[in-house]
Amino acid sequence: MIVFEIPGEPIAKARPRVTKWGVHTPEKTKNYEVLVKELYAINHGQTMLEGELGIRLKLYFQIPKSASKKKKQLMMDQELRPTKKPDLDNCMKSITDALNGLAYKDDSQIVSATIEKYYSDMPRAEVEIKSIEKDEG
């Protein structure tokens, strides 16, 4: 099992921009993917998982400064959760794409995913990737 944390606000994978000079991935997306790769390499080196994989992501977003004390407490208690952008599937995409060729050969190996969004005063993404055991039948 591989577990690591990505500090900062989770970033959704942005669509590539097509211009007359070619296709360009937005800078914010590129930077986040580089951060994910570096954190993985620092924490897990050359560890590459094989076979069927499951991923669990807990995405923590900054509590808005405009939230009332009551709302802030509900957010901290995880009773009020983010229903704002970014979409959780696009956040997963930025993380899983960044780990291609590093944590696994290809993100097509991921056959199970759990993604949750929360508020926190410490924005981050918690990542857990594990091999899925096959029952011997």
Residue pairs with C-beta under 8 A, 6 or more apart in sequence:
1 128
1 129
1 130
1 131
2 40
2 44
2 47
2 49
2 103
2 127
2 128
2 129
2 130
3 126
3 127
3 128
3 129
4 39
4 40
4 43
4 44
4 127
5 39
5 124
5 125
5 126
5 127
6 35
6 36
6 39
6 95
6 124
6 125
6 127
7 122
7 123
7 124
8 35
8 123
8 124
9 61
9 62
9 123
10 59
10 60
10 61
10 86
10 91
10 94
10 123
10 124
10 125
11 28
11 29
11 32
11 86
11 91
11 94
12 85
12 86
12 87
12 90
12 91
12 93
12 94
13 29
13 90
13 91
13 93
13 94
13 97
14 25
14 26
14 28
14 29
14 90
16 23
16 24
16 25
16 26
17 23
17 24
17 25
17 26
29 94
32 94
32 98
33 94
33 97
33 98
34 98
36 94
36 95
36 98
36 99
37 98
37 99
37 102
40 98
40 99
40 102
40 103
41 102
44 103
47 103
48 102
48 103
48 104
48 105
49 103
49 104
49 109
49 129
49 130
49 131
50 104
50 105
50 109
50 131
51 109
51 131
51 132
52 109
52 111
52 112
52 131
52 132
52 134
53 104
53 109
53 110
53 111
53 112
53 129
53 130
53 131
53 132
54 110
54 111
54 112
54 113
54 114
54 129
54 130
54 131
54 132
55 92
55 96
55 110
55 112
55 113
55 114
55 127
55 128
55 129
56 113
56 114
56 115
56 127
56 128
56 129
57 88
57 91
57 92
57 95
57 113
57 114
57 115
57 116
57 125
57 126
57 127
57 128
58 116
58 118
58 125
58 126
59 88
59 91
59 115
59 116
59 117
59 118
59 125
60 118
60 119
60 120
60 122
60 123
60 124
60 125
60 126
61 82
61 84
61 117
61 118
61 119
61 120
61 123
62 119
62 120
62 121
62 123
63 72
63 75
63 76
63 119
63 120
63 121
67 75
71 80
74 80
75 81
75 119
76 119
76 120
76 121
78 118
78 119
80 119
81 117
81 118
81 119
82 117
82 118
82 119
88 115
88 116
88 117
89 115
91 115
91 125
92 113
92 115
95 125
95 127
96 107
96 110
97 107
99 107
99 129
100 106
100 107
103 129
104 110
104 129
111 132
112 132
